[in-house]
Amino acid sequence: MSEEDDDKKQELWRAMSPEYRMFELVQKLSARVDTNAEESRHKTEETQRNIDFIIQQQAQFAADIQSLRETQAHAEERWTRSEERWARTEEGIRSLLSIAEIHEREITALSETTRSLGESTLALGESTRATDERLNALIIMFEQYISERRNGK
């Protein structure tokens, strides 16, 4: 047998021996652990980046919510002021309506008074005409009386 054959036998014996097999398994396991450690480190870094991203997004979300709350508070203040202005406007309109109703009653009363004065003026005009006619008749009579007295004396 040659030396080469001996080397092959030894190699075969080592491959078959439990210690050698255990040694090879430990080496393979060690290589795998190294690979898994690298993958684990990579996954840990990736997980940390994801966590950082989520935290950043959560912080932005919280800031946006705060901004929305402030905007809502300002909107509620504006709405309250608008409601107060509307209430004052409504009160003003009601006051104007009351004044308009008072003016309407006064105008109606003035119209009645004007109509009544018109009727009274017409009646006074007729009465004045009648008085003028009687006064003219009296003047005519008095002038005739004076004229007759002058002529008769």
Sequence and secondary structure as in RCSB ss.txt:
>XXXX:A:sequence
MSEEDDDKKQELWRAMSPEYRMFELVQKLSARVDTNAEESRHKTEETQRNIDFIIQQQAQFAADIQSLRETQAHA
EERWTRSEERWARTEEGIRSLLSIAEIHEREITALSETTRSLGESTLALGESTRATDERLNALIIMFEQYISERR
NGK
>XXXX:A:secstr
  HHHHHHHHHHHHHHSHHHHHHHHHHHHHHHHHHHHHHHHHHHHHHHHHHHHHHHHHHHHHHHHHHHHHHHHHH
HHHHHHHHHHHHHHHHHHHHHHHHHHHHHHHHHHHHHHHHHHHHHHHHHHHHHHHHHHHHHHHHHHHHHHHHHHH
HH 
